[in-house]
Amino acid sequence: MQDVEFFVTPGYGEMFREELRYSQAVRIGNRVEISGQGGWDDDLNFPESLEDEIVRAFDNVERTLATAGASWRDVVHVNTYHVISEPDSTFGAHNATIVEQFRKRLGDRAPIWTETGVTALGAPKMRVEIRVTAIVDA
């Protein structure tokens, strides 16, 4: 059986581990799974702009992947969760920034992506959460 190793992102991840009893990432062999990452800073503050929140969530995914020895270039699967503020709105405002970040961070890799609209996420004011799976040295 392969070893299972859990990781905590320095900063906010240490608080989540202590207070909420969960880790930010797990590595089993060359597979890395991470917990959903929001656009918070280490004090769990969110930026005002949606674009800045999404970019910071991508940054937090990158930080968390790095703790387990992975990077965006290893990502094969992305799940994004979105609170859409307008009743009949689409994901358009979210997608423009997400696709821009995919292009910037993934290069030519085009992972599978599932995008889900939700009524709420795990923290007040949180509008987006990103969870990924990576295969290192794939």
MODELLER restraints for C-alpha pairs under 7 A, 6 or more apart:
rsr = mdl.restraints
at = mdl.atoms
rsr.add(forms.Gaussian(group=physical.xy_distance, feature=features.Distance(at['CA:2:A'], at['CA:28:A']), mean=6.27, stdev=0.5))
rsr.add(forms.Gaussian(group=physical.xy_distance, feature=features.Distance(at['CA:2:A'], at['CA:29:A']), mean=5.96, stdev=0.5))
rsr.add(forms.Gaussian(group=physical.xy_distance, feature=features.Distance(at['CA:3:A'], at['CA:28:A']), mean=5.97, stdev=0.5))
rsr.add(forms.Gaussian(group=physical.xy_distance, feature=features.Distance(at['CA:3:A'], at['CA:29:A']), mean=6.70, stdev=0.5))
rsr.add(forms.Gaussian(group=physical.xy_distance, feature=features.Distance(at['CA:4:A'], at['CA:26:A']), mean=6.92, stdev=0.5))
rsr.add(forms.Gaussian(group=physical.xy_distance, feature=features.Distance(at['CA:4:A'], at['CA:27:A']), mean=5.91, stdev=0.5))
rsr.add(forms.Gaussian(group=physical.xy_distance, feature=features.Distance(at['CA:4:A'], at['CA:28:A']), mean=4.88, stdev=0.5))
rsr.add(forms.Gaussian(group=physical.xy_distance, feature=features.Distance(at['CA:5:A'], at['CA:26:A']), mean=5.62, stdev=0.5))
rsr.add(forms.Gaussian(group=physical.xy_distance, feature=features.Distance(at['CA:5:A'], at['CA:27:A']), mean=5.27, stdev=0.5))
rsr.add(forms.Gaussian(group=physical.xy_distance, feature=features.Distance(at['CA:5:A'], at['CA:28:A']), mean=6.62, stdev=0.5))
rsr.add(forms.Gaussian(group=physical.xy_distance, feature=features.Distance(at['CA:6:A'], at['CA:23:A']), mean=6.32, stdev=0.5))
rsr.add(forms.Gaussian(group=physical.xy_distance, feature=features.Distance(at['CA:6:A'], at['CA:25:A']), mean=5.74, stdev=0.5))
rsr.add(forms.Gaussian(group=physical.xy_distance, feature=features.Distance(at['CA:6:A'], at['CA:26:A']), mean=4.39, stdev=0.5))
rsr.add(forms.Gaussian(group=physical.xy_distance, feature=features.Distance(at['CA:6:A'], at['CA:27:A']), mean=6.44, stdev=0.5))
rsr.add(forms.Gaussian(group=physical.xy_distance, feature=features.Distance(at['CA:7:A'], at['CA:23:A']), mean=5.93, stdev=0.5))
rsr.add(forms.Gaussian(group=physical.xy_distance, feature=features.Distance(at['CA:7:A'], at['CA:24:A']), mean=5.94, stdev=0.5))
rsr.add(forms.Gaussian(group=physical.xy_distance, feature=features.Distance(at['CA:7:A'], at['CA:25:A']), mean=5.01, stdev=0.5))
rsr.add(forms.Gaussian(group=physical.xy_distance, feature=features.Distance(at['CA:7:A'], at['CA:26:A']), mean=6.05, stdev=0.5))
rsr.add(forms.Gaussian(group=physical.xy_distance, feature=features.Distance(at['CA:7:A'], at['CA:67:A']), mean=6.29, stdev=0.5))
rsr.add(forms.Gaussian(group=physical.xy_distance, feature=features.Distance(at['CA:7:A'], at['CA:68:A']), mean=6.30, stdev=0.5))
rsr.add(forms.Gaussian(group=physical.xy_distance, feature=features.Distance(at['CA:8:A'], at['CA:14:A']), mean=6.05, stdev=0.5))
rsr.add(forms.Gaussian(group=physical.xy_distance, feature=features.Distance(at['CA:8:A'], at['CA:23:A']), mean=5.43, stdev=0.5))
rsr.add(forms.Gaussian(group=physical.xy_distance, feature=features.Distance(at['CA:8:A'], at['CA:24:A']), mean=5.18, stdev=0.5))
rsr.add(forms.Gaussian(group=physical.xy_distance, feature=features.Distance(at['CA:8:A'], at['CA:25:A']), mean=6.66, stdev=0.5))
rsr.add(forms.Gaussian(group=physical.xy_distance, feature=features.Distance(at['CA:9:A'], at['CA:24:A']), mean=6.20, stdev=0.5))
rsr.add(forms.Gaussian(group=physical.xy_distance, feature=features.Distance(at['CA:9:A'], at['CA:63:A']), mean=6.76, stdev=0.5))
rsr.add(forms.Gaussian(group=physical.xy_distance, feature=features.Distance(at['CA:9:A'], at['CA:64:A']), mean=5.30, stdev=0.5))
rsr.add(forms.Gaussian(group=physical.xy_distance, feature=features.Distance(at['CA:9:A'], at['CA:67:A']), mean=6.29, stdev=0.5))
rsr.add(forms.Gaussian(group=physical.xy_distance, feature=features.Distance(at['CA:11:A'], at['CA:42:A']), mean=5.35, stdev=0.5))
rsr.add(forms.Gaussian(group=physical.xy_distance, feature=features.Distance(at['CA:12:A'], at['CA:42:A']), mean=4.69, stdev=0.5))
rsr.add(forms.Gaussian(group=physical.xy_distance, feature=features.Distance(at['CA:12:A'], at['CA:43:A']), mean=6.85, stdev=0.5))
rsr.add(forms.Gaussian(group=physical.xy_distance, feature=features.Distance(at['CA:13:A'], at['CA:24:A']), mean=6.26, stdev=0.5))
rsr.add(forms.Gaussian(group=physical.xy_distance, feature=features.Distance(at['CA:16:A'], at['CA:22:A']), mean=6.37, stdev=0.5))
rsr.add(forms.Gaussian(group=physical.xy_distance, feature=features.Distance(at['CA:17:A'], at['CA:23:A']), mean=5.63, stdev=0.5))
rsr.add(forms.Gaussian(group=physical.xy_distance, feature=features.Distance(at['CA:24:A'], at['CA:34:A']), mean=5.61, stdev=0.5))
rsr.add(forms.Gaussian(group=physical.xy_distance, feature=features.Distance(at['CA:24:A'], at['CA:35:A']), mean=5.04, stdev=0.5))
rsr.add(forms.Gaussian(group=physical.xy_distance, feature=features.Distance(at['CA:24:A'], at['CA:64:A']), mean=6.57, stdev=0.5))
rsr.add(forms.Gaussian(group=physical.xy_distance, feature=features.Distance(at['CA:25:A'], at['CA:32:A']), mean=6.89, stdev=0.5))
rsr.add(forms.Gaussian(group=physical.xy_distance, feature=features.Distance(at['CA:25:A'], at['CA:33:A']), mean=5.65, stdev=0.5))
rsr.add(forms.Gaussian(group=physical.xy_distance, feature=features.Distance(at['CA:25:A'], at['CA:34:A']), mean=4.15, stdev=0.5))
rsr.add(forms.Gaussian(group=physical.xy_distance, feature=features.Distance(at['CA:25:A'], at['CA:35:A']), mean=6.04, stdev=0.5))
rsr.add(forms.Gaussian(group=physical.xy_distance, feature=features.Distance(at['CA:25:A'], at['CA:64:A']), mean=6.69, stdev=0.5))
rsr.add(forms.Gaussian(group=physical.xy_distance, feature=features.Distance(at['CA:25:A'], at['CA:68:A']), mean=6.80, stdev=0.5))
rsr.add(forms.Gaussian(group=physical.xy_distance, feature=features.Distance(at['CA:26:A'], at['CA:32:A']), mean=5.72, stdev=0.5))
rsr.add(forms.Gaussian(group=physical.xy_distance, feature=features.Distance(at['CA:26:A'], at['CA:33:A']), mean=5.44, stdev=0.5))
rsr.add(forms.Gaussian(group=physical.xy_distance, feature=features.Distance(at['CA:26:A'], at['CA:34:A']), mean=6.39, stdev=0.5))
rsr.add(forms.Gaussian(group=physical.xy_distance, feature=features.Distance(at['CA:27:A'], at['CA:33:A']), mean=6.55, stdev=0.5))
rsr.add(forms.Gaussian(group=physical.xy_distance, feature=features.Distance(at['CA:27:A'], at['CA:68:A']), mean=6.46, stdev=0.5))
rsr.add(forms.Gaussian(group=physical.xy_distance, feature=features.Distance(at['CA:30:A'], at['CA:135:A']), mean=5.57, stdev=0.5))
rsr.add(forms.Gaussian(group=physical.xy_distance, feature=features.Distance(at['CA:30:A'], at['CA:136:A']), mean=5.08, stdev=0.5))
rsr.add(forms.Gaussian(group=physical.xy_distance, feature=features.Distance(at['CA:31:A'], at['CA:134:A']), mean=5.83, stdev=0.5))
rsr.add(forms.Gaussian(group=physical.xy_distance, feature=features.Distance(at['CA:31:A'], at['CA:135:A']), mean=4.65, stdev=0.5))
rsr.add(forms.Gaussian(group=physical.xy_distance, feature=features.Distance(at['CA:31:A'], at['CA:136:A']), mean=6.39, stdev=0.5))
rsr.add(forms.Gaussian(group=physical.xy_distance, feature=features.Distance(at['CA:32:A'], at['CA:68:A']), mean=6.97, stdev=0.5))
rsr.add(forms.Gaussian(group=physical.xy_distance, feature=features.Distance(at['CA:32:A'], at['CA:133:A']), mean=5.71, stdev=0.5))
rsr.add(forms.Gaussian(group=physical.xy_distance, feature=features.Distance(at['CA:32:A'], at['CA:134:A']), mean=5.03, stdev=0.5))
rsr.add(forms.Gaussian(group=physical.xy_distance, feature=features.Distance(at['CA:32:A'], at['CA:135:A']), mean=6.27, stdev=0.5))
rsr.add(forms.Gaussian(group=physical.xy_distance, feature=features.Distance(at['CA:33:A'], at['CA:132:A']), mean=6.21, stdev=0.5))
rsr.add(forms.Gaussian(group=physical.xy_distance, feature=features.Distance(at['CA:33:A'], at['CA:133:A']), mean=4.65, stdev=0.5))
rsr.add(forms.Gaussian(group=physical.xy_distance, feature=features.Distance(at['CA:33:A'], at['CA:134:A']), mean=6.52, stdev=0.5))
rsr.add(forms.Gaussian(group=physical.xy_distance, feature=features.Distance(at['CA:34:A'], at['CA:131:A']), mean=6.00, stdev=0.5))
rsr.add(forms.Gaussian(group=physical.xy_distance, feature=features.Distance(at['CA:34:A'], at['CA:132:A']), mean=5.90, stdev=0.5))
rsr.add(forms.Gaussian(group=physical.xy_distance, feature=features.Distance(at['CA:34:A'], at['CA:133:A']), mean=6.67, stdev=0.5))
rsr.add(forms.Gaussian(group=physical.xy_distance, feature=features.Distance(at['CA:35:A'], at['CA:131:A']), mean=5.83, stdev=0.5))
rsr.add(forms.Gaussian(group=physical.xy_distance, feature=features.Distance(at['CA:36:A'], at['CA:129:A']), mean=5.65, stdev=0.5))
rsr.add(forms.Gaussian(group=physical.xy_distance, feature=features.Distance(at['CA:36:A'], at['CA:130:A']), mean=5.06, stdev=0.5))
rsr.add(forms.Gaussian(group=physical.xy_distance, feature=features.Distance(at['CA:36:A'], at['CA:131:A']), mean=4.29, stdev=0.5))
rsr.add(forms.Gaussian(group=physical.xy_distance, feature=features.Distance(at['CA:37:A'], at['CA:57:A']), mean=5.75, stdev=0.5))
rsr.add(forms.Gaussian(group=physical.xy_distance, feature=features.Distance(at['CA:37:A'], at['CA:60:A']), mean=6.13, stdev=0.5))
rsr.add(forms.Gaussian(group=physical.xy_distance, feature=features.Distance(at['CA:37:A'], at['CA:61:A']), mean=5.96, stdev=0.5))
rsr.add(forms.Gaussian(group=physical.xy_distance, feature=features.Distance(at['CA:37:A'], at['CA:129:A']), mean=5.29, stdev=0.5))
rsr.add(forms.Gaussian(group=physical.xy_distance, feature=features.Distance(at['CA:37:A'], at['CA:130:A']), mean=5.11, stdev=0.5))
rsr.add(forms.Gaussian(group=physical.xy_distance, feature=features.Distance(at['CA:37:A'], at['CA:131:A']), mean=6.25, stdev=0.5))
rsr.add(forms.Gaussian(group=physical.xy_distance, feature=features.Distance(at['CA:38:A'], at['CA:57:A']), mean=4.71, stdev=0.5))
rsr.add(forms.Gaussian(group=physical.xy_distance, feature=features.Distance(at['CA:38:A'], at['CA:128:A']), mean=6.14, stdev=0.5))
rsr.add(forms.Gaussian(group=physical.xy_distance, feature=features.Distance(at['CA:38:A'], at['CA:129:A']), mean=4.65, stdev=0.5))
rsr.add(forms.Gaussian(group=physical.xy_distance, feature=features.Distance(at['CA:38:A'], at['CA:130:A']), mean=6.56, stdev=0.5))
rsr.add(forms.Gaussian(group=physical.xy_distance, feature=features.Distance(at['CA:39:A'], at['CA:46:A']), mean=6.12, stdev=0.5))
rsr.add(forms.Gaussian(group=physical.xy_distance, feature=features.Distance(at['CA:39:A'], at['CA:53:A']), mean=4.47, stdev=0.5))
rsr.add(forms.Gaussian(group=physical.xy_distance, feature=features.Distance(at['CA:39:A'], at['CA:54:A']), mean=5.87, stdev=0.5))
rsr.add(forms.Gaussian(group=physical.xy_distance, feature=features.Distance(at['CA:39:A'], at['CA:56:A']), mean=4.54, stdev=0.5))
rsr.add(forms.Gaussian(group=physical.xy_distance, feature=features.Distance(at['CA:39:A'], at['CA:57:A']), mean=3.85, stdev=0.5))
rsr.add(forms.Gaussian(group=physical.xy_distance, feature=features.Distance(at['CA:40:A'], at['CA:46:A']), mean=4.83, stdev=0.5))
rsr.add(forms.Gaussian(group=physical.xy_distance, feature=features.Distance(at['CA:40:A'], at['CA:56:A']), mean=6.75, stdev=0.5))
rsr.add(forms.Gaussian(group=physical.xy_distance, feature=features.Distance(at['CA:40:A'], at['CA:57:A']), mean=6.98, stdev=0.5))
rsr.add(forms.Gaussian(group=physical.xy_distance, feature=features.Distance(at['CA:46:A'], at['CA:53:A']), mean=6.49, stdev=0.5))
rsr.add(forms.Gaussian(group=physical.xy_distance, feature=features.Distance(at['CA:47:A'], at['CA:53:A']), mean=5.63, stdev=0.5))
rsr.add(forms.Gaussian(group=physical.xy_distance, feature=features.Distance(at['CA:51:A'], at['CA:97:A']), mean=6.14, stdev=0.5))
rsr.add(forms.Gaussian(group=physical.xy_distance, feature=features.Distance(at['CA:54:A'], at['CA:97:A']), mean=6.98, stdev=0.5))
rsr.add(forms.Gaussian(group=physical.xy_distance, feature=features.Distance(at['CA:54:A'], at['CA:128:A']), mean=6.62, stdev=0.5))
rsr.add(forms.Gaussian(group=physical.xy_distance, feature=features.Distance(at['CA:57:A'], at['CA:129:A']), mean=6.89, stdev=0.5))
rsr.add(forms.Gaussian(group=physical.xy_distance, feature=features.Distance(at['CA:57:A'], at['CA:130:A']), mean=6.74, stdev=0.5))
rsr.add(forms.Gaussian(group=physical.xy_distance, feature=features.Distance(at['CA:62:A'], at['CA:71:A']), mean=6.12, stdev=0.5))
rsr.add(forms.Gaussian(group=physical.xy_distance, feature=features.Distance(at['CA:62:A'], at['CA:72:A']), mean=6.34, stdev=0.5))
rsr.add(forms.Gaussian(group=physical.xy_distance, feature=features.Distance(at['CA:65:A'], at['CA:71:A']), mean=5.46, stdev=0.5))
rsr.add(forms.Gaussian(group=physical.xy_distance, feature=features.Distance(at['CA:70:A'], at['CA:134:A']), mean=6.97, stdev=0.5))
rsr.add(forms.Gaussian(group=physical.xy_distance, feature=features.Distance(at['CA:70:A'], at['CA:136:A']), mean=6.02, stdev=0.5))
rsr.add(forms.Gaussian(group=physical.xy_distance, feature=features.Distance(at['CA:72:A'], at['CA:105:A']), mean=6.00, stdev=0.5))
rsr.add(forms.Gaussian(group=physical.xy_distance, feature=features.Distance(at['CA:72:A'], at['CA:106:A']), mean=5.81, stdev=0.5))
rsr.add(forms.Gaussian(group=physical.xy_distance, feature=features.Distance(at['CA:73:A'], at['CA:105:A']), mean=6.98, stdev=0.5))
rsr.add(forms.Gaussian(group=physical.xy_distance, feature=features.Distance(at['CA:73:A'], at['CA:106:A']), mean=5.16, stdev=0.5))
rsr.add(forms.Gaussian(group=physical.xy_distance, feature=features.Distance(at['CA:74:A'], at['CA:134:A']), mean=4.99, stdev=0.5))
rsr.add(forms.Gaussian(group=physical.xy_distance, feature=features.Distance(at['CA:74:A'], at['CA:135:A']), mean=5.44, stdev=0.5))
rsr.add(forms.Gaussian(group=physical.xy_distance, feature=features.Distance(at['CA:74:A'], at['CA:136:A']), mean=5.51, stdev=0.5))
rsr.add(forms.Gaussian(group=physical.xy_distance, feature=features.Distance(at['CA:75:A'], at['CA:111:A']), mean=6.58, stdev=0.5))
rsr.add(forms.Gaussian(group=physical.xy_distance, feature=features.Distance(at['CA:75:A'], at['CA:132:A']), mean=6.65, stdev=0.5))
rsr.add(forms.Gaussian(group=physical.xy_distance, feature=features.Distance(at['CA:75:A'], at['CA:133:A']), mean=5.74, stdev=0.5))
rsr.add(forms.Gaussian(group=physical.xy_distance, feature=features.Distance(at['CA:75:A'], at['CA:134:A']), mean=3.99, stdev=0.5))
rsr.add(forms.Gaussian(group=physical.xy_distance, feature=features.Distance(at['CA:75:A'], at['CA:135:A']), mean=6.42, stdev=0.5))
rsr.add(forms.Gaussian(group=physical.xy_distance, feature=features.Distance(at['CA:76:A'], at['CA:111:A']), mean=4.51, stdev=0.5))
rsr.add(forms.Gaussian(group=physical.xy_distance, feature=features.Distance(at['CA:76:A'], at['CA:112:A']), mean=6.31, stdev=0.5))
rsr.add(forms.Gaussian(group=physical.xy_distance, feature=features.Distance(at['CA:76:A'], at['CA:133:A']), mean=5.95, stdev=0.5))
rsr.add(forms.Gaussian(group=physical.xy_distance, feature=features.Distance(at['CA:76:A'], at['CA:134:A']), mean=5.42, stdev=0.5))
rsr.add(forms.Gaussian(group=physical.xy_distance, feature=features.Distance(at['CA:76:A'], at['CA:135:A']), mean=6.77, stdev=0.5))
rsr.add(forms.Gaussian(group=physical.xy_distance, feature=features.Distance(at['CA:77:A'], at['CA:111:A']), mean=5.20, stdev=0.5))
rsr.add(forms.Gaussian(group=physical.xy_distance, feature=features.Distance(at['CA:77:A'], at['CA:112:A']), mean=4.83, stdev=0.5))
rsr.add(forms.Gaussian(group=physical.xy_distance, feature=features.Distance(at['CA:77:A'], at['CA:113:A']), mean=5.89, stdev=0.5))
rsr.add(forms.Gaussian(group=physical.xy_distance, feature=features.Distance(at['CA:77:A'], at['CA:132:A']), mean=5.54, stdev=0.5))
rsr.add(forms.Gaussian(group=physical.xy_distance, feature=features.Distance(at['CA:77:A'], at['CA:133:A']), mean=5.13, stdev=0.5))
rsr.add(forms.Gaussian(group=physical.xy_distance, feature=features.Distance(at['CA:77:A'], at['CA:134:A']), mean=6.98, stdev=0.5))
rsr.add(forms.Gaussian(group=physical.xy_distance, feature=features.Distance(at['CA:78:A'], at['CA:111:A']), mean=6.82, stdev=0.5))
rsr.add(forms.Gaussian(group=physical.xy_distance, feature=features.Distance(at['CA:78:A'], at['CA:112:A']), mean=6.22, stdev=0.5))
rsr.add(forms.Gaussian(group=physical.xy_distance, feature=features.Distance(at['CA:78:A'], at['CA:113:A']), mean=4.68, stdev=0.5))
rsr.add(forms.Gaussian(group=physical.xy_distance, feature=features.Distance(at['CA:78:A'], at['CA:114:A']), mean=6.37, stdev=0.5))
rsr.add(forms.Gaussian(group=physical.xy_distance, feature=features.Distance(at['CA:78:A'], at['CA:131:A']), mean=5.93, stdev=0.5))
rsr.add(forms.Gaussian(group=physical.xy_distance, feature=features.Distance(at['CA:78:A'], at['CA:132:A']), mean=4.52, stdev=0.5))
rsr.add(forms.Gaussian(group=physical.xy_distance, feature=features.Distance(at['CA:78:A'], at['CA:133:A']), mean=6.66, stdev=0.5))
rsr.add(forms.Gaussian(group=physical.xy_distance, feature=features.Distance(at['CA:79:A'], at['CA:113:A']), mean=5.73, stdev=0.5))
rsr.add(forms.Gaussian(group=physical.xy_distance, feature=features.Distance(at['CA:79:A'], at['CA:114:A']), mean=4.83, stdev=0.5))
rsr.add(forms.Gaussian(group=physical.xy_distance, feature=features.Distance(at['CA:79:A'], at['CA:115:A']), mean=5.89, stdev=0.5))
rsr.add(forms.Gaussian(group=physical.xy_distance, feature=features.Distance(at['CA:79:A'], at['CA:130:A']), mean=5.85, stdev=0.5))
rsr.add(forms.Gaussian(group=physical.xy_distance, feature=features.Distance(at['CA:79:A'], at['CA:131:A']), mean=5.16, stdev=0.5))
rsr.add(forms.Gaussian(group=physical.xy_distance, feature=features.Distance(at['CA:79:A'], at['CA:132:A']), mean=6.18, stdev=0.5))
rsr.add(forms.Gaussian(group=physical.xy_distance, feature=features.Distance(at['CA:80:A'], at['CA:114:A']), mean=6.39, stdev=0.5))
rsr.add(forms.Gaussian(group=physical.xy_distance, feature=features.Distance(at['CA:80:A'], at['CA:115:A']), mean=4.86, stdev=0.5))
rsr.add(forms.Gaussian(group=physical.xy_distance, feature=features.Distance(at['CA:80:A'], at['CA:116:A']), mean=6.22, stdev=0.5))
rsr.add(forms.Gaussian(group=physical.xy_distance, feature=features.Distance(at['CA:80:A'], at['CA:129:A']), mean=5.70, stdev=0.5))
rsr.add(forms.Gaussian(group=physical.xy_distance, feature=features.Distance(at['CA:80:A'], at['CA:130:A']), mean=4.61, stdev=0.5))
rsr.add(forms.Gaussian(group=physical.xy_distance, feature=features.Distance(at['CA:80:A'], at['CA:131:A']), mean=6.44, stdev=0.5))
rsr.add(forms.Gaussian(group=physical.xy_distance, feature=features.Distance(at['CA:81:A'], at['CA:115:A']), mean=6.03, stdev=0.5))
rsr.add(forms.Gaussian(group=physical.xy_distance, feature=features.Distance(at['CA:81:A'], at['CA:116:A']), mean=4.87, stdev=0.5))
rsr.add(forms.Gaussian(group=physical.xy_distance, feature=features.Distance(at['CA:81:A'], at['CA:117:A']), mean=5.78, stdev=0.5))
rsr.add(forms.Gaussian(group=physical.xy_distance, feature=features.Distance(at['CA:81:A'], at['CA:118:A']), mean=6.52, stdev=0.5))
rsr.add(forms.Gaussian(group=physical.xy_distance, feature=features.Distance(at['CA:81:A'], at['CA:128:A']), mean=5.56, stdev=0.5))
rsr.add(forms.Gaussian(group=physical.xy_distance, feature=features.Distance(at['CA:81:A'], at['CA:129:A']), mean=5.13, stdev=0.5))
rsr.add(forms.Gaussian(group=physical.xy_distance, feature=features.Distance(at['CA:81:A'], at['CA:130:A']), mean=6.53, stdev=0.5))
rsr.add(forms.Gaussian(group=physical.xy_distance, feature=features.Distance(at['CA:82:A'], at['CA:116:A']), mean=6.19, stdev=0.5))
rsr.add(forms.Gaussian(group=physical.xy_distance, feature=features.Distance(at['CA:82:A'], at['CA:117:A']), mean=4.75, stdev=0.5))
rsr.add(forms.Gaussian(group=physical.xy_distance, feature=features.Distance(at['CA:82:A'], at['CA:118:A']), mean=5.76, stdev=0.5))
rsr.add(forms.Gaussian(group=physical.xy_distance, feature=features.Distance(at['CA:82:A'], at['CA:127:A']), mean=5.70, stdev=0.5))
rsr.add(forms.Gaussian(group=physical.xy_distance, feature=features.Distance(at['CA:82:A'], at['CA:128:A']), mean=4.69, stdev=0.5))
rsr.add(forms.Gaussian(group=physical.xy_distance, feature=features.Distance(at['CA:82:A'], at['CA:129:A']), mean=6.78, stdev=0.5))
rsr.add(forms.Gaussian(group=physical.xy_distance, feature=features.Distance(at['CA:83:A'], at['CA:117:A']), mean=5.90, stdev=0.5))
rsr.add(forms.Gaussian(group=physical.xy_distance, feature=features.Distance(at['CA:83:A'], at['CA:118:A']), mean=5.30, stdev=0.5))
rsr.add(forms.Gaussian(group=physical.xy_distance, feature=features.Distance(at['CA:83:A'], at['CA:119:A']), mean=5.69, stdev=0.5))
rsr.add(forms.Gaussian(group=physical.xy_distance, feature=features.Distance(at['CA:83:A'], at['CA:120:A']), mean=6.11, stdev=0.5))
rsr.add(forms.Gaussian(group=physical.xy_distance, feature=features.Distance(at['CA:83:A'], at['CA:127:A']), mean=4.90, stdev=0.5))
rsr.add(forms.Gaussian(group=physical.xy_distance, feature=features.Distance(at['CA:83:A'], at['CA:128:A']), mean=6.46, stdev=0.5))
rsr.add(forms.Gaussian(group=physical.xy_distance, feature=features.Distance(at['CA:84:A'], at['CA:117:A']), mean=6.72, stdev=0.5))
